[in-house]
Amino acid sequence: MKIAVVQLGARMHYAVPRIFSEAGILSTLYTDICGTSGLGRLMSHLPHKLMPGGVRRLVARQVSGVPADQVVTFDRLGMAYWWSLRCARTPREIAQAHLQAGQELQEAVIRHGIDGTDAVYSFNSAGLEVMKFARAHHMRTFHEQTIAPVVVQTSLLKAEYARWRGWEIEPPYEEFYRPFEENEKAEWELADTILCGSEFVREGIAQAGGPVERAVVVPYGVNMTVDPAILDQRSLREPGPLRVLTVGTVGLRKGSPYVMEVARKLQGRADFRMAGPIDLTPDGASKLAEYVTLLGIVPRSEMAAQFSWADVFLLPSICEGSATATYEALAWGLPVVTTPNTGSPVVHDQNGYVVPIRDVERLVDALERLRDQDLRRKMGTLAISDSKKLNVSAYGHRLVEAIKS
């Protein structure tokens, strides 16, 4: 069986097409723009200092492990998508940019022709038209649901917007969420198999009345090379406050206000850092910054220093798919405190703690326990051991097995 992958953006550094290529089952990767072919490759020859930040990020999209003749890009579409997101000012404009780019990519793929393939693999909000085409041409359809369904997201986030008024601008449901919800349900109907990164996503499909019998959980994987001696280095630190790291977009969906509440209760006993773009209003960010150091966007090349600094990792997300930051934290030997809604591979009371969403007291209790250096070392050792089953190679075996079953 040969599979064509239709992918908008560089999700997980093109892990799916790379996995399929290594397994000998990739026919073609169709994507908007990347740094290894077409316009992106030409731009990569520009002097780095002359590149605007957005161009550097486009050039950094490296499709490694996939032969160049198996990659088809639509550069004009990719540049238009980048520009439309750059210019978007309202929730409606952002939603429209995502949906339009997904639609245009699929139309471009269909015009180009999907030859020499037996199946297509697409992603939520950008798979409907290409799956219609595949069905009409008797191809199999594999579809990845990268996050909990829209109806689950809106239910959870509406409560957050009400609880934390003024922290983040609430997008109007009809303008922002409704188009995604309708598109999502139509995609499920056309998918032979729906791939989910976590049981939380699969349960969400069931809650939304979707075809859960066709949904399969395939946990992700990340490649992190970390020296186990990091545990010894942490043990040699001078006694002091617990170092707590959070990585990801700073906003309501990631549970950022709960990090603030925990940090407030643990003042003097723990130091908190958050690395990632800030989606909060100035007022919300100001309140959070009273108790947490906000680092903003940290280049990937500098994240090792943040993981090395930390004693534990905290991610109290309200809604996710399967947060890869938790995989990275485990690889760094950090006990992870998180929620079921993060869709993480954390095993409660072994390599971290999994507590209910919005439960500040349970979060505080978990971090209080982890002030014990021996417990951190024990959980950190298990985290590193478990992370060996959570690399991209292991993810690839799981994904190919699910595809072939």
C-alpha positions, 0 to 999 in steps of 0.5 A: 500500500502506498499513501499520499500525505496532505499536510498544511504546515510542518506539524511535528517536523513532518513526522508522518511523511518521514515515518511512511517514507522510512517504511516504504509506504509513502507515495507523495507528501503534498504541502504548502511550503517548506525549506527543502524544495521550491521557493523555500529552498531558494530563500534558504540561500539568503543571508540569515541576517537579512531574513525577516523572522517569518521567513526564517521560520518558513526556511526552518521547515526541513523535510528530512528523511523524505526524498525530494522527488516525493515532495510536492509544494505549492509555494504561492499558496504557502506564502499567501497563507503565511501573509493572511495569518500575519494580517489577521486581526480578529478571530473570524479572520484567523479562522478564515485563514486556516480554513481557506488555506486548508481548502486551497491546498486540497484543491491544488492537490486534486488539480495536480493529481494524486497518482501512484497511491492507494490511500490518503492521509490528512489532518483535521480541518484540511482533509474533507475535499481530498477524502471526497476525491479519494473515496470517488477513486476507491482509495482508503482514507486515514485522517488524524484528529490532532486535538479534541473535537471542536464541540468539546473544546468550546464546552471546556473553554466557555467555562474558562472564559467565564471564570477568567474574564478579561484574561483572553479575548473570547472568539464568537462561536458562530464566527470562529468555531462553527465552521470548524465543527461542521467541517470536522464532522464531515471529515469523520464521515469520510475517514476509514480510520481516525488516528488520535494522539490520546484517549482524551481525543478518542473520548471526545469523538464519542462525546461529539457523537462521532464514529468512535468505532473507527477511532484508534489511539496512537500516542506520538513520539519525539526525538530528544538526546539527553544525557542521563547524567542530568539527574546527577547534576540536579542532585548536586544543586544547592538547596532552594525553591523548587524549579517549575517549568511550563512550555507552550502557548500561554493562554486559557486552553493550556491552563495558565491561570491555574499555574498562577494560582499554584505559584501564588500558593507556593511563593517562596517554596517554588520558582515558576517559568513559562516559555511560549507565545503569550495569547493573553490580554495585557491585563491577564499577562500582567496578573500572571507575571506577578507570580511567574516569569514569562519568557515569551517565545524561546528558540528551539536551540535554547530550550535545552537550557530551560529543561536543564534549569527545571526540577519538574514540569507543569502543564495543567491543560484544559484541552489538548490532543497529546501535548508533545511538550510532556514527551520532551519533559519526560525525556529530560528526566523531569517528573510531569504534573499534568491533567487527563485533558493534556493527553500525555503519556504520563503514568500517575504516581510513576513518572509524574502526577495526573490530576483533574482539570482546574484542581489547584489544591491537587496541583499544589499537593503534587508539587509539594511532594516533588520538593522531595529530591529523592522522589524527583530522582526516582520519578525522573529515572522512570521518566527517562526509561519510559521516554525510550518508548516515546521516540519517533521510531516507536511512534512510527511502529505504532502508526504503521501498525495502525495503518496496516491493521 
